[in-house]
Amino acid sequence: MNIQDIHNLFLQCKSLSIDTRKIEKDSMFFAIKGENFDANTFADEALKLGAFFVVIDNPTYFIDERTVLVENSLETLQELAKFHRNYLKLPIVALTGSNGKTTTKELINVVLSKKYKTKATIGNLNNHIGVPLTLLSFNKETEIGIVEMGANHKKEIEFLCEIAQPDYGYITNFGKAHLEGFGGVQGVIEGKSEMYQYLSKNDKLVFVNLEDSIQVEKSTGIKKFTFGLNNANADLEIKNISANPFVVIDYINFNVESHLIGLYNANNINAAVSIGKYFNVDEKAIKEAIENYIPENNRSQLLKKGSNQIILDAYNANPSSMAVAIANFIQLENENKIMILGDMFELGNESKQEHKLIVDTLVNQNESVCYLIGKYFYENKVSNSNIAFFETFEDFASYLKTKKFQDNTILIKGSRGMALERTLEYIS
């Protein structure tokens, strides 16, 4: 069965799933092998749960005419997504970068949805499986698709661009993320810039932050729409940015007062406003969209626990995002500030040095009391009255049981694996 035939079957289905726990009636189920399981074994269960068709790559599990046997289910999913993208022929905005991808994607979505019927990547389903699933969620009613692309090694963005074939692209930044897979910061720049290379080769357009010299250099020769601070040459000129703690931005004709915390979120907003302006969304609608967006899922959330104000940014962390979060927190005018910071993962040989740099930054400030949690921070333990080190979260939790926080502003940030949102259980 060729890909067009499979696509015809897909069009008869209401949705697509790779997880029998999320099967919907009249859906198409793709049996994708994982590291610890073979989803082919769930084909019969998927049909019993209401799937219309199942796609498998192991003939042992063939059931009946509702079974589509292919050579490789994952590759077929990717090929089907590319075919579907060309079938729909809708404009697609893609974005990647080291930090802020998901927040920026959600901001772009709320802005563009003021004028268009949009669909965007759900959560952070942004890899070699998530991007195809995103593309296959688009339909004839979708007017603009928004696709987030993640990567932890070179050639991954290139591969995802070949599937999604974006018409527009945005790179949030080049930072110290996934250094282990990319082989260092230069590898990050090369890997993320694969999006620029695709867009250049196909005569497409990029959105560029003129304040980022690397972005400007890497986008040379590509059609672009730009934004910049007090830059009259920018397509979107920004007059002023502040954050104490919420980001407020003044543009030429309007301003936005967001629910996003930290100066590091300003360019996430600027990108969404730029894209809204490019697609002719009304300025009042852009303002309303940004101001009504409230972050969730542990991403720069402002919470109250007892008498304490908490900035919960525990979804993820890398050296770049950690550094800007600390810098932003230090500049806040609040008193009684506390930082609770967890280890940063996937840094490879750079791990010890990057954690040391964060510790050195904290040693040289006296704005906040700091609690550093995890074995990587613990390896860089120093004697400082404002910094306490804990090798495990359990050690920190035991300490918290003896401590009562009152009238503090608290930053909580760490890599996803640290799950530092658990700290909230111990703050009253």
C-alpha positions as CSV (number, residue, x, y, z in Angstrom):
1,M,0.0,0.0,0.0
2,N,1.5,3.3,-1.0
3,I,1.4,6.5,1.0
4,Q,-1.5,8.0,-0.9
5,D,-3.6,5.0,-0.1
6,I,-2.7,5.2,3.5
7,H,-3.5,8.9,3.5
8,N,-7.0,8.1,2.0
9,L,-7.6,5.8,4.9
10,F,-6.3,8.5,7.3
11,L,-8.8,10.9,5.9
12,Q,-11.6,8.5,6.8
13,C,-10.5,8.7,10.5
14,K,-11.4,11.3,13.1
15,S,-7.9,11.4,14.7
16,L,-4.6,9.6,14.9
17,S,-3.0,8.0,18.0
18,I,0.2,6.2,19.0
19,D,-1.0,5.4,22.5
20,T,-3.9,3.0,23.2
21,R,-4.6,4.9,26.4
22,K,-5.7,7.8,24.3
23,I,-7.5,6.0,21.5
24,E,-10.6,7.7,20.2
25,K,-13.4,6.0,18.3
26,D,-12.8,5.9,14.5
27,S,-9.2,6.9,14.9
28,M,-6.0,5.6,13.2
29,F,-3.5,3.9,15.5
30,F,0.2,3.8,14.6
31,A,2.2,1.0,16.3
32,I,5.5,2.8,17.1
33,K,8.2,0.7,18.8
34,G,9.8,2.2,21.9
35,E,12.9,1.4,23.8
36,N,11.1,-0.9,26.2
37,F,8.0,-2.0,24.3
38,D,6.7,-3.0,20.9
39,A,3.4,-1.2,20.2
40,N,2.6,-3.9,17.5
41,T,1.4,-6.0,20.4
42,F,-1.4,-3.4,21.1
43,A,-2.9,-3.5,17.6
44,D,-5.7,-5.8,18.5
45,E,-6.5,-3.8,21.7
46,A,-6.5,-0.6,19.6
47,L,-9.2,-2.0,17.3
48,K,-11.3,-3.2,20.3
49,L,-11.1,0.3,21.8
50,G,-12.5,1.8,18.6
51,A,-9.7,2.4,16.2
52,F,-10.8,2.4,12.6
53,F,-7.4,1.3,11.2
54,V,-4.1,0.2,12.8
55,V,-0.7,0.6,11.1
56,I,1.8,-2.1,12.1
57,D,5.3,-3.2,10.9
58,N,5.3,-6.7,12.3
59,P,3.3,-9.2,10.2
60,T,2.8,-11.5,13.3
61,Y,0.2,-9.0,14.6
62,F,-1.8,-8.7,11.3
63,I,-5.5,-9.0,12.2
64,D,-7.8,-8.3,9.2
65,E,-8.6,-5.8,6.5
66,R,-8.4,-3.0,9.1
67,T,-4.7,-3.7,9.5
68,V,-2.2,-1.8,7.4
69,L,1.2,-3.6,7.2
70,V,4.2,-1.4,6.4
71,E,7.9,-1.8,6.6
72,N,8.5,0.7,9.3
73,S,5.7,2.4,11.3
74,L,7.7,5.4,12.4
75,E,9.0,6.2,8.9
76,T,5.5,5.7,7.5
77,L,4.1,8.2,10.1
78,Q,6.7,10.7,9.1
79,E,6.1,10.2,5.4
80,L,2.3,10.4,5.9
81,A,2.8,13.7,7.8
82,K,4.8,15.2,4.9
83,F,2.2,14.0,2.4
84,H,-0.6,15.5,4.5
85,R,1.2,18.8,4.8
86,N,1.5,19.0,1.0
87,Y,-2.1,17.9,0.6
88,L,-3.3,20.8,2.8
89,K,-0.9,23.4,1.4
90,L,-1.5,25.7,4.3
91,P,1.1,28.2,5.5
92,I,3.2,26.9,8.4
93,V,5.2,28.9,10.9
94,A,8.0,26.8,12.5
95,L,10.2,27.8,15.5
96,T,13.1,26.3,17.3
97,G,15.8,27.6,19.7
98,S,17.5,26.8,23.0
99,N,15.0,28.6,25.4
100,G,11.5,29.8,25.3
101,K,10.2,27.7,22.4
102,T,7.0,26.5,24.0
103,T,6.0,29.8,25.5
104,T,6.7,31.6,22.2
105,K,4.7,29.0,20.3
106,E,1.7,29.5,22.6
107,L,2.0,33.3,22.3
108,I,2.1,33.1,18.5
109,N,-0.9,30.8,18.6
110,V,-3.1,33.1,20.7
111,V,-2.1,36.1,18.6
112,L,-2.8,34.5,15.2
113,S,-6.0,32.9,16.4
114,K,-7.5,36.4,16.8
115,K,-7.8,36.5,13.0
116,Y,-7.2,32.9,11.7
117,K,-8.2,29.3,12.5
118,T,-4.9,28.1,13.8
119,K,-3.5,24.8,15.2
120,A,-0.3,24.5,17.0
121,T,2.0,21.9,18.6
122,I,0.4,20.5,21.7
123,G,2.6,20.8,24.8
124,N,6.2,20.2,23.7
125,L,5.6,17.4,21.2
126,N,8.4,18.8,19.1
127,N,10.6,15.8,18.0
128,H,10.7,13.3,15.2
129,I,7.4,11.8,16.5
130,G,5.8,15.0,17.8
131,V,6.2,17.1,14.7
132,P,4.5,14.5,12.5
133,L,1.6,14.2,15.0
134,T,1.3,18.0,15.0
135,L,1.1,18.1,11.1
136,L,-1.5,15.3,11.1
137,S,-3.7,17.2,13.5
138,F,-4.1,20.0,10.9
139,N,-7.2,19.7,8.6
140,K,-8.9,21.6,5.8
141,E,-10.3,24.2,8.3
142,T,-6.8,25.1,9.6
143,E,-5.7,28.4,8.1
144,I,-2.2,28.6,9.7
145,G,-0.2,25.8,11.3
146,I,2.3,26.5,14.1
147,V,5.0,23.9,14.6
148,E,7.6,23.8,17.4
149,M,10.8,21.9,16.7
150,G,13.1,20.6,19.3
151,A,16.6,19.1,18.9
152,N,19.4,17.7,20.9
153,H,21.9,17.0,18.1
154,K,22.8,18.2,14.6
155,K,20.8,17.4,11.5
156,E,17.6,17.0,13.6
157,I,16.1,20.4,12.7
158,E,17.1,19.8,9.1
159,F,15.1,16.5,9.2
160,L,12.1,18.1,10.8
161,C,12.1,20.9,8.3
162,E,12.0,18.4,5.4
163,I,8.9,16.9,6.9
164,A,7.1,20.1,7.9
165,Q,8.3,22.3,5.0
166,P,7.7,25.6,6.9
167,D,7.0,28.8,5.0
168,Y,8.1,31.0,8.0
169,G,10.6,30.4,10.7
170,Y,11.8,31.9,14.0
171,I,14.7,30.9,16.2
172,T,14.3,32.1,19.8
173,N,18.0,32.1,20.6
174,F,21.2,30.1,20.6
175,G,22.0,29.0,24.2
176,K,23.8,26.5,26.3
177,A,21.2,23.7,26.0
178,H,21.8,20.0,25.1
179,L,25.5,20.6,25.0
180,E,26.2,16.9,25.3
181,G,24.3,16.1,22.1
182,F,25.4,19.1,20.1
183,G,29.1,19.0,21.2
184,G,29.2,22.5,22.6
185,V,27.7,26.0,21.9
186,Q,29.0,26.2,18.4
187,G,27.2,22.9,17.7
188,V,24.0,24.4,19.1
189,I,24.3,27.3,16.7
190,E,25.0,25.1,13.7
191,G,22.2,22.7,14.6
192,K,19.5,25.4,15.2
193,S,20.6,27.3,12.1
194,E,19.5,24.3,10.0
195,M,16.2,26.0,10.0
196,Y,17.7,29.2,8.4
197,Q,19.4,27.0,5.8
198,Y,16.1,25.3,4.8
199,L,14.2,28.6,4.6
200,S,17.0,30.2,2.6
201,K,17.1,27.3,0.2
202,N,13.4,27.4,-0.4
203,D,13.1,31.2,-0.6
204,K,11.0,31.5,2.6
205,L,10.8,34.2,5.3
206,V,12.4,34.4,8.8
207,F,11.5,36.6,11.8
208,V,14.7,38.0,13.4
209,N,15.6,39.7,16.6
210,L,18.0,42.5,15.6
211,E,19.4,42.6,19.2
212,D,20.9,39.2,18.6
213,S,24.0,39.6,16.5
214,I,24.3,35.8,15.8
215,Q,20.7,35.7,14.5
216,V,21.4,38.7,12.3
217,E,24.6,37.0,10.9
218,K,23.0,33.6,10.4
219,S,19.9,35.1,8.6
220,T,22.0,37.1,6.1
221,G,20.5,36.9,2.6
222,I,17.2,35.5,3.7
223,K,13.9,37.3,3.4
224,K,13.0,38.6,6.9
225,F,10.7,40.5,9.1
226,T,12.6,42.1,12.1
227,F,12.1,43.5,15.5
228,G,14.4,45.6,17.6
229,L,14.7,47.9,20.6
230,N,14.8,51.6,19.6
231,N,15.8,50.5,16.1
232,A,14.1,52.6,13.4
233,N,15.2,50.0,10.8
234,A,13.2,47.3,12.4
235,D,9.8,46.3,11.0
236,L,8.6,46.3,14.6
237,E,10.2,48.9,16.7
238,I,10.2,48.4,20.5
239,K,10.4,51.6,22.6
240,N,10.8,50.2,26.1
241,I,10.8,46.9,28.1
242,S,10.5,46.5,31.8
243,A,9.8,43.5,34.2
244,N,9.1,43.9,37.9
245,P,8.1,41.1,37.9
246,F,5.7,41.1,34.9
247,V,6.9,42.0,31.4
248,V,5.6,45.3,30.1
249,I,6.5,46.4,26.6
250,D,5.9,49.7,24.8
251,Y,5.6,49.6,21.0
252,I,5.1,52.6,18.7
253,N,1.3,52.7,18.8
254,F,0.4,50.5,21.8
255,N,1.8,48.6,24.8
256,V,1.2,45.2,26.4
257,E,1.1,44.4,30.1
258,S,1.7,40.6,30.2
259,H,1.3,37.9,32.9
260,L,4.8,36.7,32.0
261,I,7.6,37.1,34.4
262,G,11.2,38.1,33.6
263,L,13.0,40.1,31.0
264,Y,13.9,36.8,29.4
265,N,10.3,36.5,28.3
266,A,10.3,39.9,26.5
267,N,11.5,38.5,23.2
268,N,9.0,35.7,23.3
269,I,6.3,38.4,23.3
270,N,8.1,40.5,20.7
271,A,8.3,37.5,18.3
272,A,4.6,36.8,18.7
273,V,3.7,40.5,18.2
274,S,6.0,40.6,15.1
275,I,4.3,37.6,13.6
276,G,0.9,39.0,14.4
277,K,1.8,42.3,12.7
278,Y,3.2,40.4,9.6
279,F,-0.1,38.5,9.3
280,N,-2.1,41.8,9.7
281,V,-3.7,41.0,13.0
282,D,-5.2,44.2,14.5
283,E,-3.0,45.8,17.2
284,K,-5.9,45.8,19.7
285,A,-6.4,42.1,19.1
286,I,-2.6,41.5,19.5
287,K,-2.6,43.4,22.8
288,E,-5.7,41.5,24.1
289,A,-4.2,38.1,23.1
290,I,-0.9,38.8,24.9
291,E,-2.5,40.3,28.0
292,N,-4.9,37.4,28.4
293,Y,-2.2,34.7,28.1
294,I,-1.5,33.1,31.5
295,P,1.5,30.6,31.7
296,E,1.0,27.2,33.2
297,N,2.9,23.9,33.5
298,N,5.6,25.3,35.8
299,R,6.7,27.9,33.2
300,S,7.3,31.3,34.8
301,Q,4.2,31.0,37.0
302,L,3.5,33.5,39.8
303,L,2.0,31.8,42.8
304,K,1.0,32.6,46.3
305,K,1.7,30.2,49.2
306,G,0.8,31.7,52.5
307,S,2.6,35.1,52.8
308,N,5.1,34.1,50.1
309,Q,5.2,35.1,46.4
310,I,6.7,32.3,44.3
311,I,8.1,32.4,40.7
312,L,7.8,28.8,39.6
313,D,10.0,28.1,36.6
314,A,10.7,24.5,37.1
315,Y,9.7,23.1,33.7
316,N,13.3,23.0,32.5
317,A,16.7,24.7,32.9
318,N,20.0,25.0,31.1
319,P,23.0,27.4,31.7
320,S,21.5,30.1,29.5
321,S,18.0,30.1,30.9
322,M,19.3,29.7,34.5
323,A,21.7,32.7,34.1
324,V,18.9,35.1,32.7
325,A,16.4,33.9,35.4
326,I,19.0,34.7,38.1
327,A,19.9,38.1,36.6
328,N,16.2,39.0,36.3
329,F,15.5,37.8,39.9
330,I,18.4,39.8,41.3
331,Q,17.1,43.1,39.7
332,L,13.6,42.7,41.2
333,E,13.0,45.4,43.8
334,N,11.4,43.0,46.3
335,E,12.9,42.3,49.7
336,N,13.5,38.9,51.4
337,K,14.4,37.1,48.2
338,I,15.2,33.4,48.0
339,M,16.5,31.3,45.1
340,I,15.9,27.5,45.1
341,L,17.9,26.2,42.1
342,G,18.3,22.6,40.9
343,D,20.8,20.8,38.7
344,M,20.9,21.3,35.0
345,F,21.1,18.1,32.9
346,E,22.4,17.1,29.4
347,L,25.5,19.2,29.6
348,G,28.0,16.4,29.1
349,N,31.7,17.3,29.8
350,E,30.6,20.9,30.3
351,S,28.5,20.1,33.3
352,K,30.9,20.8,36.2
353,Q,32.2,24.1,34.6
354,E,28.6,25.3,33.9
355,H,27.4,24.6,37.4
356,K,30.5,26.3,38.8
357,L,29.8,29.4,36.8
358,I,26.3,29.6,38.3
359,V,27.8,29.2,41.8
360,D,30.3,31.9,41.1
361,T,27.5,34.2,40.1
362,L,25.6,33.6,43.3
363,V,28.7,34.0,45.5
364,N,29.1,37.5,44.0
365,Q,25.6,38.7,44.9
366,N,24.1,39.4,48.3
367,E,20.5,40.1,47.1
368,S,19.2,36.6,47.9
369,V,19.5,33.6,50.1
370,C,20.3,30.6,47.8
371,Y,19.5,26.9,48.1
372,L,21.3,24.7,45.5
373,I,20.0,21.2,45.0
374,G,21.5,18.2,43.2
375,K,24.8,16.4,42.8
376,Y,26.2,18.7,40.2
377,F,25.8,21.8,42.3
378,Y,27.0,19.8,45.3
379,E,30.3,19.0,43.5
380,N,30.9,22.8,43.4
381,K,30.1,23.4,47.0
382,V,31.7,26.5,48.6
383,S,31.5,28.1,52.0
384,N,29.2,31.1,51.8
385,S,26.7,32.4,54.4
386,N,24.1,33.1,51.7
387,I,24.3,29.7,49.9
388,A,23.3,26.2,51.2
389,F,24.0,23.1,49.2
390,F,22.0,19.8,49.2
391,E,23.1,16.7,47.4
392,T,19.6,15.4,46.9
393,F,16.0,16.8,46.9
394,E,15.3,14.5,49.9
395,D,18.0,16.2,51.9
396,F,16.5,19.6,51.0
397,A,13.0,18.4,51.8
398,S,14.2,17.3,55.3
399,Y,15.7,20.8,55.8
400,L,12.4,22.4,54.7
401,K,10.5,20.5,57.3
402,T,12.4,22.5,59.9
403,K,12.1,25.8,58.1
404,K,9.2,28.2,57.8
405,F,9.2,30.8,55.0
406,Q,7.3,34.0,55.6
407,D,7.0,37.2,53.4
408,N,9.5,36.0,50.9
409,T,9.8,36.3,47.1
410,I,11.0,32.9,46.0
411,L,12.4,31.7,42.6
412,I,12.2,28.0,41.9
413,K,14.1,26.8,38.8
414,G,15.8,23.5,37.7
415,S,15.8,20.9,35.0
416,R,12.7,18.8,34.5
417,G,14.3,15.8,36.1
418,M,14.7,17.7,39.4
419,A,10.9,18.2,39.7
420,L,11.5,21.2,41.9
421,E,7.7,21.9,42.0
422,R,7.8,19.4,44.8
423,T,9.1,22.3,46.9
424,L,5.7,23.8,47.0
425,E,4.5,21.0,49.3
426,Y,6.8,22.3,52.0
427,I,6.0,26.0,51.8
428,S,2.9,27.2,53.6
